[in-house]
Amino acid sequence: MTTNALLTNGTIQLLHTAFPDLSRNDIESLVQAARVRTFPAGFDIFQEGDKGDSLFLLEEGQVDIVVHADDNQEILVDTLGPTRYFGEMAFLGETSRMATIRTQTECRIIEIGEADFMAIARTNPSLLRTLMRQIIGHIRRTDRAVINELNNKNDALQAAYADLEAQEALRSQVIVTLSHELRTPLTSIRGYLGLINQGAMSGNSLKMALDSITRNVEKIIGHTNDLLLLYEMHPKSSDFEYVNVPDILIEALNTARATMEAETTRVTMDIAPDVPEIFADRRGLVLATRALLENAFKYSPDKTPVAIRAYRENGMGVAIAIEDQGIGIAEADVERIFDPFYRMEKEGAAQLFPGLGVGLTIAKFVVERHHGRITVSSTPGVGSTFTIILPHRVA
């Protein structure tokens, strides 16, 4: 490993490519905190669990991101090439390294140390704000990619949720997903609090930091609510009894309102007079209906009305329909919305929705345990109707 203090015009261009939101003056300031290092092939630039506070930008070569499973088996998460950067978690949060970075080939790398960067950032608030915003966005995109990769490698989970073994596997996966979903807001909070404690932010910069902290705390609360919902799905034993449909709907609505703070969303309820009692697991059915209501509240960002209807289905069963006037679902997404952790949120979308993507999975699991089904009717930009259809009696 060698160090070269000379930064070429190509290096400056590389910084601009990696951090396009930075101005020319910001780039020139950032250069003052940077140094160039070279590493041979097969070298661990840092290892998982190491302490460190530097950000690394790859100029030439390729590196592997490697994490370790419980049995210490190495898992290749990704391979990075030129213009990609790594080490941002420790750079922002003064925490241990989350993965091992290993060179595939000889690499030329720009290193930016946290101490040198902060010395410059204190005199350049614009650089501080812009770089923080871009790095946090990068973490979010990276975590999305990791979550997608984890989902792709767990296709077996898609096939069965009818027994305890599948549920245990599902909860294991939600822990992995939750850790990545929480990592971005927690890192943002910790990074901003560190800067505030160092006195590096004031005026508009301080207000921006506090606003970001508030938003990320709200995001963490949303994820926690989803985790509690998944926990409640665990069936100790199904306790079927005859239950009154209006009681189920009222309990589910009250719980959903409290969880989502959706008291400003107007809800109408229409229960046909001939709807009979049904033989059901009361707790499970409340959980499934609550999940559909929370989904309706969440994807109706303008607080448009939500309608609940209950009626006989073909004279043989009972239907519970939840209708919203929200963003709707594209036809390509309808087939996947019940998959665990599937999110309709797309990168660059105008609206970002909280949650882990497990509510519909839970609802489907519960309804199928009742030998029922859920249907979906939706038009993008118009709204969606989710309908639970249950047999009149399940022995």
Order of alpha helices (4+ residues) and beta strands (2+ residues): beta-alpha-alpha-beta-beta-beta-beta-beta-beta-alpha-beta-beta-alpha-alpha-alpha-alpha-beta-alpha-beta-beta-alpha-beta-beta-alpha-alpha-beta-beta
